Amino acid sequence: MDFNDTSKESEFRSKVRSFLDQNTEKRSSSSKKVQGGAPGAPETVQGGKSAEEDALQKAKEWQRKKAEAGFAAILWPKEFGGYGGSPIEQVIYQQEEQNYFVHSGYFEIGIGMLGPTMMVWGKEEDKKRYLPKMITGEEIWCQLFSEPSAGSDLAGIRMKAEKDGDDWILNGQKVWTSGAHFSDYGMIVARSDPSALKHKGLTYFFVDMKTEGIEAKPIKQISGTANFNEVFFNNVRIPDSQRLGAEGEGWKVALTTLMNERLAVGDPPGLDFDQIFEATKEIEVEDGLAIKNSEVRQKMADWYVQSRGLQYTKYRSITALSKGQTPGPELSISKLVTASKMQDVSSYALDLMDMSGAIHNEKNPILKNLFQNGYFFSAAMRIAGGTDEVLRNIIAERVLGLPQDERPDKKLPFNELPSGKN
Ligand SMILES: Cc1cc2nc3c(=O)[nH]c(=O)nc-3n(C[C@H](O)[C@H](O)[C@H](O)COP(=O)(O)OP(=O)(O)OC[C@H]3O[C@@H](n4cnc5c(N)ncnc54)[C@H](O)[C@@H]3O)c2cc1C
């Protein structure tokens, strides 16, 4: 493990800082970024439709600036407008950008997961047509994978894809699709052969979200915002040229997307010790400032220890990236601990604030919605990109070497499974 930047990394960090300093405003340490949706979803925007449109417009402007400076997609090759950088440079960019007021969540699913999938599986003309506009933010992409009965067990997908001449007809429903309501394109996995094994009868496509028969219905969340959607496909006709990978090989293509998702969500930004510690210096409890209270101090000490443990676990991933290796299951540990700690920290802060915990007041730093957003978002973070239980299974099997779950459903044709029968 090495905690310090190499000279090349430090040079890159200075370059990034100077770009950010010149083009945007820095956050104070107590207003750390907390995402408001799935990894890859926009930050929480309060204030209704016009505020959301305004935020999207600002995000697009910021994305264009980043693209002009070459920082919009650090890992992508230069031919598509990327920086041609290394995974560690990507981490450095993210570490720095989260200290500034910018909206970039809208583009993370495209740039982090779907663009890389097109790079591996797409035709040359598609890469040239779609990838540069994904980088500049001119076109936004969403990930149409989950369905009402296919989430953790993604291969349970039931969306039908039926061949009709040179076209495919898609029918069915997706759900939890972040950003579908403002996306221009989406990538979708559908079942093209129900008589094949569960993982074998799937085919992967990309779709124009304006195609006739696609309807996105935003799902209102407890925070008052609506970042994700139910998406209905009713006789949606798409050409075979929009298929990625071979017919029936969609699972392989989906694995490329999921591998990239694992890297993208492994280190989510979250509320941490620093924010709650700062807040305890301002929140008044019955016997004075919270930080003077012995119970609160005990809690702070526990979280400090947990935060440092998490930080060193993250350093392991960063060290692996710095050496050109792929981080292992420690990414699952980071996400598991970060999400539940964020929920504990924000719920504790709201309790300490008592009735004022429900108030939003821009002028008061501790009431600036930080813990309220953190509280609502942490529940989603414990589900998106791998639920707590699924991450625990990964840690059990791949870190501790415990035996795998028995999976009889892998050996039967999909339409013979209870979940595959119509
Ligand atoms: C904020 C947010 C944004 C999202 N954005 C997108 C998106 O853009 N595109 C997209 O396609 N999807 C998206 N999702 C969906 C996400 O991928 C799924 O919610 C996730 O995979 C879990 O699936 P599920 O909701 O169907 O729950 P299920 O898989 O049905 O899980 C239900 C419960 O069962 C448990 N469970 C499941 N399997 C096991 C097991 N093997 N062992 C032990 N326990 C198990 C789970 O942990 C959970 O507690 C998003 C989700 C959230 C919360």
The ligand as an ORCA input file, in Angstrom:
! r2SCAN-3c Opt
* xyz 0 1
  C     -31.387      4.608     -6.788
  C     -31.422      3.444     -7.724
  C     -31.121      3.623     -9.055
  C     -31.141      2.542     -9.940
  N     -30.849      2.758    -11.265
  C     -30.946      1.727    -12.128
  C     -30.733      1.932    -13.530
  O     -30.420      3.026    -13.984
  N     -30.898      0.887    -14.374
  C     -31.224     -0.362    -13.921
  O     -31.343     -1.266    -14.747
  N     -31.456     -0.602    -12.599
  C     -31.321      0.415    -11.694
  N     -31.543      0.203    -10.361
  C     -32.011     -1.100     -9.922
  C     -31.005     -1.899     -9.134
  O     -30.028     -2.427     -9.983
  C     -31.795     -2.970     -8.396
  O     -32.663     -2.340     -7.492
  C     -30.891     -3.910     -7.650
  O     -30.147     -4.695     -8.542
  C     -31.694     -4.837     -6.719
  O     -32.700     -5.473     -7.407
  P     -34.220     -5.443     -6.926
  O     -34.579     -4.026     -6.600
  O     -35.017     -6.143     -7.948
  O     -34.225     -6.257     -5.573
  P     -34.160     -7.832     -5.440
  O     -33.032     -8.373     -6.230
  O     -35.510     -8.398     -5.702
  O     -33.824     -7.967     -3.918
  C     -34.817     -7.933     -2.883
  C     -34.156     -8.318     -1.576
  O     -33.664     -9.674     -1.661
  C     -32.280     -9.715     -1.347
  N     -31.605    -10.717     -2.183
  C     -31.691    -10.862     -3.522
  N     -30.902    -11.865     -3.941
  C     -30.297    -12.372     -2.839
  C     -29.368    -13.430     -2.614
  N     -28.895    -14.172     -3.620
  N     -28.970    -13.662     -1.353
  C     -29.435    -12.913     -0.307
  N     -30.338    -11.904     -0.459
  C     -30.752    -11.638     -1.710
  C     -31.768     -8.316     -1.695
  O     -30.578     -8.006     -1.003
  C     -32.922     -7.440     -1.263
  O     -32.896     -7.207      0.121
  C     -31.478      1.269     -9.460
  C     -31.782      1.068     -8.098
  C     -31.742      2.152     -7.228
  C     -32.054      1.927     -5.784
*
